[in-house]
Amino acid sequence: MLTWVSSTFELRLSQVKVVCQCIIFLTYVCGCVSVWLCVFITFENFILVQSPFSAKRMCSKVTKMLFIVSLVFLGLNLPIHIIRLWLLIVISHPLP
């Protein structure tokens, strides 16, 4: 989509340092969050199968929202400290 927007409106967004860093950052965040959401759903299904009578107490809406909010919070904060994406140097090559 970024390529289409850049070529349609002649913005050359891929050559802007902040845009490149945001794309890399969001790629890591979305990858991390999607994997952990799959783990949470698998764990919830395991609880539902293993102990169906206590699952309603353990898998309430509040608990689910707490897990999702904490997952998104960790997903947004961990890549900043681990990868240091904002210190990357983007090398731009002029187009012919």
Phi, psi and omega in degrees: 000321179298321179295318180296314180297317181296318182283326181291315184258006180052050182266334183055052182293332181291348178263358178272127186302314184294322180294316178299317180294321178294322179295315179296316180298312181294329176297314178294317182296312181296322177296316180294312183295319182293321179295315182289331173295321176296321178296316180296319180294320177297317179295320177297317178295323176298317179295319180297324180279318185289314181221082186293335182281329178265358182292327181296324179286320184280330184249054179280169179297323180295317179296318179297315180295322178298316178296317182293316179296317179293325178295315179294320178298313179293322179297326179281332185265326184296315181297333180295318184275327184279312190265335182057054184296333184283354177262358179293145177257124180265123179261119180257138177252132179294142178282144181290000000 
